């Protein structure tokens, strides 16, 4: 037997109760493991063109995705927007100052590529620029950076 079609009503076509989709469920919050007491946190900025990878040159970035990492894992924290450093193939000193101001409070910037001048400018502001994980996925790279830093910290305190 063929099911009957929904009949038009005065205000237009309306699906029957059988054909209406259920309302979407709200997303379930992901449980967070509590941070270990005294576990240090890092704020890491990343230059990306998308795809979950570190795949943008520092000078071309107009925004940075900032992640927080600690012993419990990596979490996206926020965006920082700024003017790109490179203009017509070269860097502009006043733009670098604005980028450094936008990165205030950030420990490390992960980039696909960075020139010597902006790397030194960031270093003088206390920000480390790393291109060691160029084109890698963001979260595993940040975890590797965190583990590297914690290993260095343990070696210094030992």
C-alpha positions in Angstrom: 0.0 0.0 0.0 1.3 3.5 -0.9 1.2 5.9 2.0 -1.0 9.0 1.5 0.7 12.3 0.7 0.6 15.2 3.0 -2.3 17.5 2.0 -1.7 21.2 1.5 -3.3 23.4 4.1 -4.3 27.1 3.8 -0.9 28.4 4.9 1.2 26.1 2.7 2.6 22.6 2.9 3.4 21.2 6.3 5.1 17.9 7.0 3.1 15.3 9.0 4.3 14.3 12.4 5.7 11.2 11.0 8.0 13.0 8.5 9.1 15.9 10.7 12.7 15.6 11.9 13.3 15.5 15.6 14.8 18.7 17.1 18.6 18.6 17.3 20.1 17.6 20.6 22.3 20.2 22.3 26.0 19.3 22.3 27.2 17.4 25.4 29.9 19.1 27.3 33.2 17.2 27.3 34.4 16.3 30.7 37.7 17.9 31.7 40.2 16.2 33.8 41.3 18.5 36.6 44.7 19.9 36.2 47.4 18.5 38.3 48.3 20.8 41.2 51.2 23.0 40.1 51.1 21.9 36.5 52.3 24.8 34.4 50.2 26.2 31.6 51.4 27.6 28.3 49.6 29.8 25.8 50.7 28.9 22.3 49.7 30.9 19.2 49.5 29.2 15.8 49.5 30.5 12.3 47.2 28.4 10.1 45.3 28.6 6.9 42.9 25.9 8.1 42.8 22.1 8.0 44.0 21.8 11.5 47.7 22.3 10.5 50.5 24.8 11.1 50.6 25.9 7.5 51.0 29.7 7.3 54.0 32.0 7.1 54.3 34.3 10.0 54.4 37.4 7.8 51.1 36.5 6.1 49.1 35.8 9.3 46.3 38.3 10.0 45.1 36.2 13.0 46.5 33.7 15.4 44.7 30.8 17.0 45.7 30.6 20.6 45.7 27.3 22.5 46.1 26.6 26.2 48.1 23.5 27.1 48.8 21.9 30.4 49.3 18.4 31.8 45.6 17.6 31.0 45.8 18.4 27.3 45.4 21.1 24.6 42.4 23.4 24.4 41.5 26.1 21.9 41.4 29.4 23.9 40.7 32.3 21.6 41.8 34.2 18.4 44.1 37.2 18.3 43.7 39.4 15.2 46.4 41.8 13.8 47.7 43.3 10.6 50.0 41.0 8.7 53.7 41.7 9.0 54.7 41.3 5.4 53.7 44.1 2.9 54.7 43.8 -0.7 57.2 41.0 0.0 58.9 42.8 2.9 58.4 43.3 6.6 57.3 46.6 8.1 58.8 47.5 11.5 55.7 49.3 12.8 53.6 46.3 11.8 55.9 44.0 13.8 55.3 46.1 16.8 51.5 45.8 16.4 51.8 42.0 16.0 54.0 41.8 19.1 51.4 43.8 21.0 48.6 41.5 19.8 50.7 38.5 21.0 51.0 39.9 24.5 50.9 37.1 27.1 51.7 34.4 24.5 54.7 32.1 25.3 55.4 30.6 21.9 54.2 31.0 18.3 54.2 28.0 16.0 54.6 29.0 12.3 55.2 27.3 9.0 58.0 29.8 8.2 59.4 33.0 9.7 62.2 35.3 8.8 65.2 36.2 11.0 64.1 39.8 11.7 60.6 39.0 13.1 62.0 36.0 15.0 64.5 38.3 16.7 61.8 40.9 17.3 59.6 38.3 19.0 62.5 37.0 21.0 63.3 40.4 22.3 59.6 40.6 23.5 60.0 37.2 25.3 58.0 35.2 22.7 59.6 32.1 21.1 58.9 31.5 17.4 59.2 27.9 16.3 58.9 26.4 12.8 60.0 22.9 13.9 56.4 21.6 13.3 55.7 23.3 10.0 52.8 21.6 8.2 52.1 19.2 11.2 48.7 19.0 12.9 48.2 21.7 15.5 47.3 19.7 18.7 50.0 17.0 18.5 52.6 19.7 17.8 51.5 21.7 20.8 51.7 18.6 23.0 55.2 17.9 21.7 56.2 21.4 22.5 54.7 21.1 26.0 56.6 17.8 26.6 59.8 19.4 25.4 59.4 22.4 27.7 58.6 20.2 30.7 61.6 17.9 30.0 63.9 21.0 29.8 62.4 22.4 33.0 63.0 19.1 34.8 66.6 19.0 33.5 67.2 22.5 34.8 65.8 21.8 38.2 67.7 18.4 38.5 
